[in-house]
């Protein structure tokens, strides 16, 4: 659905994007993470057709998106810094959006507004709190019935209940209508519950891009204990981290989780538990010594 290949962009000598390549699959939720200044917002502005690459290419639905009104009509974009007309209320903005996007669904807009009762649709949006502005932008974007939703820190400033509600609506759009979602965030812990794929950016590059299923099946966290002599784990599995507390050994092991479990069970432990890894831990241990800068990105 969205393919970037060797995208470069410079501003007054500063290289914001440096041969960035990525692939967002149709009907998936793709999380783009990285530190401030990594190039996430610049990449998003290329995906939405705001910027044109200096070199490389970005194709959306098989076409170049820059100055392509047909493709842009399929995209809803919520930037981190949201723009509203100074005197406009939410209903005023709804009428504006409905006049631009032919697929805008007023019935859906009314339905969604019912799920956000704290929003005053007659209040000028610029007088609203940042959280209320985010909710307003979300309602408008989903009501456009887009094929692609591009979100830059979409739940920043929202309380936990509202964050969960927005994620639930987004996932329903993906499941029911096949909407493709690209979401930029600093928060890996939040993304691990909703994303199918994750890309990490640093210094203008997408340094790693993996599916969650691939990541979760490639690294295991295991607690194991033995009655007597402790075996040399390294002879049986690929241990990348090993810590001990009393008789309990905690291992981070690379490799297929079922194979790892079978091999360790063959050592006859008195206790063995497989524990869930956070997405942050998976990336750190999966990368190991390669791309060492990821540890600084995630913490």
C-alpha positions as CSV (number, residue, x, y, z in Angstrom):
1,X,0.0,0.0,0.0
2,X,2.8,2.5,0.9
3,X,6.3,1.8,-0.3
4,X,9.3,4.0,0.3
5,X,12.7,3.3,-1.4
6,X,15.9,5.1,-0.6
7,X,14.1,8.4,0.2
8,X,16.4,11.4,0.8
9,X,15.5,14.9,2.0
10,X,17.8,17.7,3.1
11,X,17.0,21.2,4.5
12,X,19.7,23.8,4.3
13,X,22.4,21.1,4.4
14,X,20.8,19.0,7.1
15,X,19.9,15.5,5.9
16,X,16.5,14.8,7.5
17,X,16.0,11.5,5.5
18,X,19.0,9.4,4.5
19,X,18.0,6.6,2.1
20,X,15.0,5.6,4.2
21,X,13.2,2.5,2.9
22,X,10.0,0.9,4.3
23,X,6.9,-1.0,3.3
24,X,3.4,-0.6,4.9
25,X,1.1,-3.4,3.9
26,X,-2.6,-2.9,3.0
27,X,-5.0,-3.3,5.9
28,X,-2.2,-3.4,8.5
29,X,-1.3,-1.2,11.5
30,X,2.3,0.0,11.1
31,X,4.1,1.7,14.1
32,X,6.9,4.1,13.3
33,X,9.1,4.8,16.3
34,X,12.3,6.7,17.1
35,X,13.7,9.7,19.0
36,X,13.1,13.3,18.4
37,X,14.9,14.3,15.2
38,X,15.0,10.8,13.8
39,X,13.0,11.9,10.7
40,X,9.5,10.5,11.5
41,X,7.5,13.6,10.9
42,X,9.5,14.4,7.7
43,X,8.8,10.9,6.4
44,X,5.1,11.3,7.2
45,X,5.0,14.6,5.3
46,X,6.4,12.7,2.3
47,X,3.8,9.9,2.6
48,X,1.0,12.5,2.7
49,X,2.4,14.4,-0.3
50,X,3.4,17.6,1.6
51,X,7.1,17.2,0.6
52,X,8.7,15.8,-2.5
53,X,11.8,13.7,-2.0
54,X,15.2,15.0,-3.2
55,X,15.8,11.5,-4.4
56,X,14.3,8.0,-4.0
57,X,10.6,7.4,-4.3
58,X,7.4,7.0,-2.2
59,X,4.4,5.3,-3.8
60,X,1.0,5.2,-2.2
61,X,-1.5,2.6,-3.7
62,X,1.0,2.2,-6.6
63,X,1.2,5.9,-7.5
64,X,3.4,8.9,-6.7
65,X,1.5,10.9,-4.0
66,X,3.1,14.3,-4.5
67,X,0.6,16.7,-6.2
68,X,-1.7,13.8,-6.8
69,X,-5.2,14.9,-5.6
70,X,-6.7,11.4,-6.4
71,X,-4.4,9.6,-4.0
72,X,-4.5,12.4,-1.4
73,X,-8.3,12.1,-1.2
74,X,-7.7,8.5,0.1
75,X,-5.5,9.7,3.0
76,X,-6.5,11.2,6.3
77,X,-3.7,12.8,8.2
78,X,-3.6,13.9,11.8
79,X,-0.4,15.8,12.5
80,X,1.1,16.4,16.0
81,X,0.4,20.1,15.6
82,X,-3.2,20.3,14.4
83,X,-4.5,23.2,12.3
84,X,-8.0,24.7,12.7
85,X,-9.5,27.9,11.4
86,X,-9.4,30.5,14.2
87,X,-13.2,31.0,14.5
88,X,-14.3,27.5,13.6
89,X,-16.2,25.1,15.8
90,X,-16.0,21.3,15.4
91,X,-19.2,21.4,13.4
92,X,-17.8,24.2,11.2
93,X,-14.7,22.0,10.5
94,X,-17.0,19.1,9.7
95,X,-18.8,21.1,7.0
96,X,-15.4,22.2,5.6
97,X,-14.1,18.6,5.4
98,X,-17.4,17.3,4.0
99,X,-17.1,19.9,1.2
100,X,-13.6,18.6,0.3
101,X,-13.8,14.9,0.7
102,X,-16.6,13.2,-1.3
103,X,-16.6,10.1,0.9
104,X,-17.1,12.1,4.1
105,X,-19.8,10.3,6.1
106,X,-22.0,12.7,8.2
107,X,-23.9,9.8,9.7
108,X,-20.7,8.3,11.0
109,X,-19.6,11.7,12.3
110,X,-22.8,12.0,14.3
111,X,-22.4,8.5,15.7
112,X,-18.8,9.2,16.7
113,X,-19.7,12.5,18.4
114,X,-22.1,10.5,20.5
115,X,-19.1,8.5,21.8
116,X,-17.2,11.6,22.9
117,X,-19.8,13.4,25.0
118,X,-17.3,15.8,26.6
119,X,-16.7,17.5,23.2
120,X,-18.6,20.8,22.7
121,X,-19.3,20.8,19.0
122,X,-20.2,24.5,19.1
123,X,-17.1,25.7,20.9
124,X,-14.2,27.2,18.8
125,X,-11.7,24.4,18.4
126,X,-8.8,26.7,19.2
127,X,-10.2,27.3,22.7
128,X,-10.3,23.5,23.4
129,X,-7.6,21.7,25.3
130,X,-4.9,19.8,23.4
131,X,-6.7,16.6,24.3
132,X,-10.0,17.8,23.0
133,X,-8.4,19.0,19.8
134,X,-6.9,15.6,19.3
135,X,-10.3,14.0,19.7
136,X,-11.8,16.5,17.3
137,X,-9.2,15.7,14.7
138,X,-9.7,12.0,15.1
139,X,-13.5,12.3,14.6
140,X,-13.0,14.3,11.4
141,X,-10.3,11.9,10.1
142,X,-12.3,8.7,10.6
143,X,-15.5,10.3,9.2
144,X,-13.6,10.9,5.9
145,X,-13.8,7.1,5.3
146,X,-10.2,7.1,4.2
147,X,-8.3,4.1,2.8
148,X,-5.2,5.2,4.7
149,X,-4.9,6.9,8.1
150,X,-1.6,8.6,8.9
151,X,-1.3,9.6,12.6
152,X,1.5,11.5,14.2
153,X,1.3,11.0,18.0
154,X,-2.5,10.5,17.8
155,X,-3.2,9.9,21.5
156,X,-0.7,12.3,23.0
157,X,-2.3,14.4,25.8
158,X,-5.3,12.0,26.2
159,X,-6.3,10.2,29.4
160,X,-6.0,6.4,29.5
161,X,-9.8,5.8,28.9
162,X,-9.9,8.0,25.9
163,X,-6.7,6.5,24.5
164,X,-8.2,3.0,24.7
165,X,-11.4,4.2,23.1
166,X,-9.6,5.8,20.1
167,X,-7.4,2.7,19.6
168,X,-10.6,0.5,19.7
169,X,-12.2,2.6,17.0
170,X,-9.1,2.5,14.8
171,X,-8.8,-1.2,15.1
172,X,-12.5,-1.6,14.2
173,X,-11.8,0.5,11.0
174,X,-8.9,-1.8,10.1
175,X,-10.9,-5.0,10.7
176,X,-14.2,-3.9,9.2
177,X,-13.1,-1.8,6.3
178,X,-9.4,-2.8,5.6
179,X,-8.1,0.7,6.4
180,X,-4.3,0.9,6.4
181,X,-2.9,2.8,9.5
182,X,0.6,4.3,9.9
183,X,1.1,5.7,13.4
184,X,4.2,7.5,14.6
185,X,4.9,7.4,18.3
186,X,7.7,7.4,20.9
187,X,5.8,4.8,23.0
188,X,6.6,1.2,22.0
189,X,4.7,-0.1,25.0
190,X,1.5,1.4,23.7
191,X,2.1,0.3,20.1
192,X,2.7,-3.4,20.9
193,X,-1.0,-4.0,21.6
194,X,-2.2,-2.6,18.2
195,X,0.6,-2.9,15.6
196,X,1.1,-5.6,13.1
197,X,4.5,-4.2,12.0
198,X,7.0,-1.8,13.6
199,X,9.8,0.3,12.0
200,X,12.4,2.0,14.1
201,X,13.9,5.2,12.7
202,X,17.2,6.9,13.7
203,X,19.2,9.6,11.9
204,X,17.0,9.6,8.9
205,X,17.0,5.9,8.3
206,X,14.5,3.1,9.0
207,X,17.1,0.9,10.7
208,X,14.8,-2.1,11.3
209,X,11.4,-3.2,10.2
210,X,9.7,-6.4,11.4
211,X,6.3,-7.9,12.0
212,X,5.4,-8.5,15.6
213,X,4.7,-12.2,15.0
214,X,8.3,-12.5,13.6
215,X,9.7,-10.7,16.6
216,X,7.7,-12.5,19.2
217,X,8.7,-15.9,17.8
218,X,12.4,-15.1,17.6
219,X,13.3,-14.2,21.2
220,X,12.2,-16.0,24.4
221,X,12.4,-15.0,28.1
222,X,12.7,-18.1,30.3
223,X,13.0,-18.7,34.1
224,X,14.5,-22.0,34.9
225,X,15.8,-23.8,38.0
226,X,17.6,-27.1,38.7
227,X,17.8,-29.3,41.8
228,X,21.5,-29.9,41.5
229,X,24.1,-29.0,38.9
230,X,23.3,-26.2,36.5
231,X,24.1,-27.1,32.9
232,X,26.0,-24.9,30.5
233,X,23.0,-23.3,28.7
234,X,25.1,-22.1,25.8
235,X,25.7,-25.6,24.6
236,X,22.0,-26.1,23.9
237,X,20.5,-22.7,23.1
238,X,21.7,-19.2,21.9
239,X,21.7,-17.2,25.2
240,X,22.0,-13.5,24.8
241,X,21.4,-12.6,28.4
242,X,21.7,-14.6,31.6
243,X,20.9,-13.5,35.2
244,X,20.6,-15.4,38.4
245,X,18.6,-14.9,41.6
246,X,19.0,-17.8,44.1
247,X,18.3,-21.0,42.2
248,X,16.3,-19.3,39.5
249,X,18.1,-18.5,36.2
250,X,16.5,-15.9,33.8
251,X,17.5,-16.5,30.2
252,X,16.9,-14.4,27.1
253,X,17.3,-16.8,24.2
254,X,17.3,-16.2,20.5
255,X,15.7,-18.8,18.2
256,X,12.3,-20.5,17.6
257,X,10.5,-20.5,20.9
258,X,9.1,-24.1,20.6
259,X,12.6,-25.4,19.8
260,X,14.1,-23.5,22.7
261,X,11.5,-24.8,25.1
262,X,12.0,-28.5,23.9
263,X,15.8,-28.3,24.3
264,X,15.6,-26.8,27.8
265,X,12.9,-29.2,29.0
266,X,15.3,-32.0,27.9
267,X,17.7,-30.8,30.7
268,X,15.1,-31.9,33.3
269,X,14.6,-28.7,35.3
270,X,12.5,-28.6,38.4
271,X,10.9,-25.3,37.2
272,X,10.6,-23.7,33.9
273,X,8.3,-20.8,32.8
274,X,8.1,-18.8,29.6
275,X,7.5,-15.1,30.3
276,X,6.2,-12.4,27.9
277,X,8.7,-10.0,26.6
278,X,7.8,-6.3,26.0
279,X,8.3,-5.0,22.5
280,X,11.2,-2.9,23.8
281,X,13.0,-5.9,25.2
282,X,12.4,-7.9,21.9
283,X,14.1,-5.2,19.8
284,X,17.0,-4.8,22.2
285,X,17.7,-8.5,22.4
286,X,16.9,-9.3,18.8
287,X,19.4,-6.6,17.6
288,X,22.1,-7.6,20.1
289,X,25.4,-5.9,19.1
290,X,24.0,-4.8,15.8
291,X,22.5,-1.3,15.6
292,X,23.6,-0.6,19.2
293,X,21.9,2.8,19.0
294,X,18.5,1.1,19.4
295,X,19.0,0.8,23.1
296,X,19.4,4.6,23.4
297,X,16.3,5.1,21.2
298,X,14.0,3.0,23.4
299,X,15.0,4.2,26.8
